[in-house]
Amino acid sequence: MVQSGTAEGGTEAVDLLCMGEPMLEFNQLPATPDGAQHYLQGFGGDTSNAAIAASRQGARVGYITALGQDMPGDAFMALWRNEGVDTATVRRSPQWQTGVYFVTHDSGGHHFLHYRTNSAAAMYAASDLPEAAIAAARILFVSGISQGISASACDAVFAAIDSARRHGVAVAYDTNYRPRLWPPSRAAAVMHAAMQDADFAIPGLEDVQTLTGLTDPQAMLDFYLRLGCRVVLLKMGAAGAWLATPDARIAIPPYPVQAVDATGAGDTFCGAFLARILAGDTPDAAARYAAVAAALKCTGYGAVAPIPHAATVLAALHAPNGAPA
């Protein structure tokens, strides 16, 4: 529980409220010629990344979480203010610290090492929720990580979803399964219970394989549509994505780039997609935009710094032959 904390920041209502766990990031860079290893300090946390991605596309975004009264917490407050993410619903805890994680890279991809036990975000409770801010939003965005970090945070997300539904606010959910947080059977039970109340399901292909045992993308789309989600976006990394509604299915092609770091690509996809939905795009158009934004993010290192702004994404979308502008 983070009841001793206080909210900071502005007071203006936002359209997209993201909820979860921000973490200070240290991302492994290529070794120098003499073999020395260096790390780039940055910012991470899936829903925080998505909030920044949405803000860079022009959406009015706020964030629900708790931070420690520490250097990483101060850094996040400065980051969000610089990125135009409203911090009115961020609480600061004098008791718990802000989480930290490391990203390493090898032939098998990118790997995460988290230090998050009893973080301020993990100690967040349902009683800490900003009910008025949720009621004033248009979309609430949460993820499996938002629920997997602790029992308290899990309950808080369920309560936030319930509040959103009661106030007519749409809900978007990204599975973002992390095996270090919880076993697949519990994760599947919790996530799918939450996603029964989601308007937008944005799972990842590998997540769904683990959580359901399904291997066919079409069967995966069927699964989430049956849960009651009205739009399902199945993220498939370099293979693009599938978009499904009860009436149609559309393959979203990948955008060609020279990728160097996929950290946060799925988060960028989610944030860009939701920003374009809020701007009035159809799910098809929003998904195509999001695929380009996610691909462009992969051309730089770190979860946040390479997230493109709207002008860059639009230029790439209109470039001839799908080549980067």
N, C-alpha and C positions, 0 to 999 in steps of 0.2 A: 504494500500500500504506500502511496506517495502523497498522503494527505497533508504532510507538513510543508510540501512545496507550494510554489506560487506560479500562476500563469504570467507569461511575459509577452510583450509584442503588441501588435495592433489590435483593432477591434472590428475592422470591416468584415462583413460576411464574405465567404468564399464559395466558389462553385464546387470545387473538388477538395475533399478532406481525406488525407492519407493517414493511416494509423500504423504504428509499428515501432521498430527498434533501430535507431541510428547507431552506427559504430565507426570510430576512427579507423581508417584503413592504412595499412602499410603494404604496398604492392611491389613484388619482386621485379627488378629491372634486369635486362641481360647483363651477364657478368662482364666486367672490364677485361681488357687483354691480359692483365696480370692475375686474373681469377678472383678479384675482389667482388663481393656481392653487396649491392645497394638496394634500398627500398625507397619508393616514392610515397611520401605521406599524402593521404587523401581522405575522402569521406565515403562511407558506405552505409549499407542498410537498405534492403530492397525497396521498401515503400518510400524511404527518403529519396533514393535515386529516382523513383518514379515521380515523386512530387516535383523535383527539380526539372526532370524531363518535361513534365506537363507545363510548368511555369515557363520554360524556355520556348514552348510552342504557343505561349500567349494566354494560357488558362489562369484563372484566379484560384490559387491553391493555398491550403493551410495544412498543418501537420499536428497530429495528436500523439504525444509521447511524454516520457519523463527523461530528464537528463540529470546527471550529477552536477553539483556545484564545483566543477573542476575545469581544467584546461580544455579537455575534449568537448565538454558541454559548452563552454564559452565559444569554442571554435565553430561548433554547429550553429549556435545562435547567430554568429556573424555570417556564416555561409548562407543560411536561409534568408536572412535579411538582404544580403547581397543578391540572392537569386530571386527575390520577390516572393518567397514563400512565407505566408503569414505565420507568426509564432505565438499568437494569442492563446492557443490551446496546448502550448508546451509547458510542462511543469518542471521545476528545478528542485531536486532533492538534496538536502544536506547530509543524508545518511548513506545513499547508494551512489556508486560511480557510473560513469558512462562506459559502455563496452568498447573493446578494441579487437581488431582481427588482422590477420596477415594473409596475403594471396601469393602463392607460389605457382610457377609454371614449369611444365615438362612436356614430354611427347604425348602424355595422356590428357593434356589440357591444363586447366587452372584448378587449384586446390585451395581450400580455406582452412585456417586455424583460428578459432574464435576464443576470446576471453570475455565471457558474458555472464557467468554465474552471478546471480543476485545483482545484476545491473539495475540501474534506475528504471529502465524500460521494462525489464522482467518483473519488477515489483509493482508495476502499474495495476490498479484495481478497477473494477467496474464502478465503484463509488467515486472515482476520479474523473469520470467521463464528462465532457462539456456538452450537456444535453442541448442547450440552446444553439450552439455552433453546429451540431449535427443536424438539428431540425432546419437550420437555415441553408444548408448545403444542397447541392443537386446530386452529387455522387459521393459515396463513401467507398474508399479503396482499402482493402486489407489483404493479408496473405497468410499462407501456412506458417511462415516464420513468425508473423505477428502472434499466432496462437501457440506455436511450438516452444517458445522460449520459457514459459512457465505456466502453471495452472492458473495463477492469478491473471496473467495476460490473456490466456485463452478465454477465461470467463469474461474479461473486459471486452474482447472482440465480439463474443456472442451478444453481450449487452449493447454494444454499439450498433451491431446489425439490427437487433430488435428495435432500438431507438430509431434507426434510419427507416425501417419498414413502417413503423407507426406514424412517421411524419412524411411519408410519401417520397423518401429519398432513395434513389437507385443505389444498388450495392454491386461492387465489382470485386472479384476474388481471384488472386493468382496463387496456385498451389505452392510453388517454390519449395518443394520438399527437401529437407536437410536431414539425412539419416543420423547425424550426431545429436540431433535434438530429441528424436523420438522414433520408436519402431514403426514400420509401415502400417501395421494393423491399427494402431491407435491413431496415427496421422490420418489414415483414410477415413476412419470413423468420424473424427472431429471435423476434418475439412469438408467431407461430403455432407455432414449435418449442417455446416455453415452455408455451403453452396446451394442448399435447397432454397435459401432465401436470397440468392444472388441473381441479379439481372444479367450481369456479364461474368462469364466464367472464362478465365484466361490461363489455362493450365499449360505446362510444358510436356512435351512428348515423353521424355524419360520419367518425369514424375508420374504420369498416368500409367505407364508400364509398371512402375513399382507399386502404385497405390491400387490398381485394379487387376493387374495381370493381363490386360488387353495388349495386343500388339498391332492391330489394324487401326489406322487413324479414323476410319469411318465408324468403327465400333466405339471408339473413344468419344467421337462427337455424339453418337447416339446416347452414350452413357450420361453425359452431362446435360443433354437436352431432356432426358427422362427425369433428371433431378428437378427440372423446372426452370433452368436458366433459359432466358429468351435469346441470348446471343452467346455462342461458344467460339472462342478463338484458340485453336490448338497451335502453340508455338513449337516449331520444329527446327530452330536454329538455322544453320546454313541451307536447309531444305525449304525455308519459307514458313508458311503457316496455312492452316485450313480455317475458314470461317463458316459457321453453320448457324442457321436459325431454323425454326420449325418448317419453314417454307423453301429454303434454298441452301446450297453448299457451294462455296467458291474457294478455289485454290489461290492463295496469295503467294506470288513468286518471290524468291529471294532477290535482294539487290546486290549486284556484284561489287565487291570491294576487296582490297588487300588487307585482311584482318590481322591484327597483332595481339589483341586482348579482348576476349568476349565478356569480361567481367562487367556486369550491369546491363548487358544487352537486352535481356528479357525485361528488366525494369524499365529501360528506355522505351521498349515496345509498349508496355502497359501505359506509361505516362503519356506517351505521344498519342496512343489510340484514344484514351479517355479525353485528352485535350481536344482532339478533333471531334469526338462525339459531342462534347459540350459546345463546340463551335458550330454544330449543326450538320456535320457530315453524316452520310449514311455509314453503317458499319463497314461496308465494302471499301468505301473511300478512306475511312479512318484506318482500316487495317493496312491498306496499301501504303499510306503515309507512314504508319508506324513501322512497317517493315524496312522502309528506307532509313528512317531515323535510327533504328536499332543497328542496321548495317554500318552506317556512318560512325556510330559510337565505337565500333570495333576497330576503327583505324587509329586509335590512340590508346595509351595506357591509363588505367585507373577506371573507377566506376563513374566518376562525375565529370572530370575535366573534359573528356571527349564528347559528352552528350551534345549533339548539334542544336543550334537554334533554328527557329522556323524558317528564316530566310535561306539557310543552307539546305534544309530538307526540301523546300519548294524548288530551289534551283536544281537539285539532283532529280527530283520528280519530273522536271520539264526538260532535262538534258536529253539530247538525241541518243537513240539506241540504248537507253538505260545506263549510259556511262556516267561516272561521277563528273559533276560540273567543275 
